[in-house]
Amino acid sequence: MSETNPIFRLHQGLLREGPGSDETTLRTLGETGVSGPVRMADMGCGPGAASLVALRALPEAQVTAVDLHAPYLQTLEQRAHAAGLADRLETRVADMGDAGFEEGSLDLILCESALYFLGIEEGLRRWRPLLAPGGRIAFSDAIWIVKERPEEAEIFWMEYPAMTNRAGVREKVARAGFRTVADYVQPKSDWDNYLGPLGARAEALRPDADETLRQVLEGAEQEVALFRRWGSAYAYGVFVVEPA
């Protein structure tokens, strides 16, 4: 994705590519139970907010951040260097489904807001051989949190037809040969951390946008407006899992 790509232009400079917060990442790391010289991969890391949290929270960890978009990794490298954390960070421009890790080489795989690219079951199956004994995977995914789903929200989320509720995700985890160790729903404030800057960026770009970019901006504005109306119907859930 080049810097002239309209999607990148919209997301350029944003610190997150999905709902989240440092506090949520810290909670997730706590739920995994990892400590010491952890070998961790941050799959589909985007600009690397979670990688930076992990590097600070786990002072002996070695973190490999994986994303297909090199500018995101360059941003992460710059931020890690400024924070004095770059010596424990590796970045890898790669598909998170085939990032070149050796079997049994990872104690923790973290994937915030990106596993839908592979699908939960497919992603877990691909990553299982990479885990060392006792290794775990932590991921977040969009979920329904009400039984009666608003039609407008359902239409929007048709782009992700695999979306289900917490119980449905746990069923997928089990079908992939894993068990759920812990799971929780992220707070609404995590959406503000994502949609607030996204909406502001869209507004700033709109005056000079061409038709292609305008279509991308409209999609972002629709996402912001939808959450304001129907944010009580869906959320992001975090799931910590291990091989069964």
N, C-alpha and C positions, 0 to 999 in steps of 0.2 A: 504494500500500500504506500504509494508515493505521497510526498508532502502536498501535492496538488490534488490528491484524492479528496472529494468533498467530505467524506466521513472523517478522514484524518484532520482536515481543516477544522471541523467542528470540535473534535476531541483534543486537538493540540493544546497543550498546557494544562489539561485537566489532570488531577492527581489520582482519580479513580475512574475505572471503566464500568463500575456497577455499584450498587448499594453496599456500604461498608463503613468501618471506622477503625481507628487504632484500638479502641476498647473492645470491639467485636473480635478483631484478630487476636488480641491478647487472651480473651476468653476462650477462643477456639484452641489456641496453643495450650492453655491450661487444661482443657478437656482431653487433649491428646495424651497428656502425661509425660511428654518428652522432656529430657533435660540432658545436660552434659554435652559431649562432642557430637551433636546430632548432624547427620547428613540429610539435608532437606532440599526438595525441589519445589519451587513455586511455579506451577504450570499455568500458562496463559496469564502471565503476571501483569500485563499492561505496563503502566508506568512504575510498578513495583512498590506500591505502598505497603503491601503485606510483607514483602521481603525485608524492607527496612525495619518494620516492627519486629520481625523474627530475629534479625541481626542484633537488635538492641536487647530483646527479651532473653535471648539465648546466647550468652557471650562466648560460648565455645562452639557454636554451630557454624557449619559451612553451608552456605545457601547457593543453590544454582537456580537462577531465574530464567524461565523459558518463555519466549514469545516469538511470533512470526514477524513482528513489526520492529525492525532494528531501532528506529528513533525512540520507541518506548524504553528500550534497554539502555540506550545512550543517556536518556534522562535519568534512569535509575543509577547508572554508573556515576554520573555527576553528583547526584544527591548522596550516594554512599561515600564517595570520596570526600565531600564536604563534611560529612558526619564522622569521618575517621573509621568507616566500616568496610572500606573497599577491599581490604586484605582477606576478608572471609566471604567475598561475593564473587561468583562466576556468572556471567550472562551467556546465554546460548540462543542464537537465532534459529529456531527450529519449530516444527509441528509438535505440539504437546503430546500427540498420540504416538510419536516416534522420534523422541528427542535424543536418542543415542546413549541412554544410560545402560550400564551393565546390570545384569541380573543380580539381585540381592544387594544393590549398592546404596539404597535409600532407607533411612529410618522414618522419614515423614514426607508425604506428598501433600502439598497444600494447593487447592484450586478454588479461588474465590470468583464467583460469577462467570465462570468460563466453561464449565463441564458440559453445558448444553451443546457446545460445538461437536463433541464426540457422542453425547448421550451418556447417561449415568452407567448403565450396564456395560456398554462398550468400553467406556473409559476405565472403569474399575477392572475389567478383565485385562485390558492392555497393561495397566499399571501393576497388577498383582505380582508378576515375576520380578519387578524392580525392587520390591520390598525386602529388606533384611528380616531375619527372624524377629518377631515382635513389632514389626513396622506397621504404621497406620496411615490412613488417608483421611484428610479433612477437606470437605468441599461445601460450597453453598450453591443453592439452586432456587429458582422461583417456585413458589408453592401457593396453592389456594388455601385460605384459612377460614372460608365460610362454605356452607353447603349450597346455599342459593347464590349463584354467581350472576352478577349484573351482566346483562347482554352486551353492553358497550365494552366492558372489560374482557368478556369472552372473545369478542370479535378481535380486539387488539392482540390478545395473547394467542390467537390462532396461528401466529407465526411460530409459536413454540407448542406444537400439538401434544408433545410428551408431558407437558406440565400437569402435575397432580398435587395431592396434598401430602402432609407429613407421613401418613400411613402408607400412601402409595410409593413414596420415595423409599421407605424402609423395605417395602416389598421388592422393589427393584434391586436394592442392596443385597437382599437375601438371594434373589435369583442369580446375581453375579457371583455368589459364593462367599459373601461377606456377612458379618453381623454388625449391627449398629451399636456402638459403644455409648454414644451420647448424641443428642440432637436438641436444637432449640430454634426459636424464631427470632430473627434479628429485629431490633427496635426500629420504629418508624424514623427515628433521627438518622439512621444509616442511609435512608433514601434522600433525606435533605442534603447530606454530604455529597451525594451524586447528582441529584436533579437540580439542586440550587445552582452550582457552577455550570451545569450543562445548559440550563435555561438562560443564564446570563451570557454565556458564550454565544448561543443561538441569536439572542437579541442583538449582541454587538456585531455579528456578521451579517445580519439581515439587510442593512441599507445598501451594501455593495454586492449582494449575492446575485449570481447568475441563476438561470432556471434550474440547472442541475443541483446547485447548492441549496436553492430555496426548497426543493423537494426534501432534501436531507434535514434542513432546519424544521420544516413542517412536521416531520416524523418525531423529532426531538421535542418540539412544542406539544405535540399530541401526547407523548409519554408523560410530560410534566403535568399537563392538564388532567389526564386520566387519573394519575395518582391523587391529585387533589380531590377528585370526585369519588373515586372508588378505592382509595388506598387501604380501606378497612377490609377489602375482600381478598387481597393477596399480599404476599410478603416474600422475603428471602429466608430460607431455612438453612441452618448449618448442620452438617452431619459428619460425625467422626466414626470411622468404620475400620474394621480389621478383618483379615481372612478368617473364615469360619473353620 
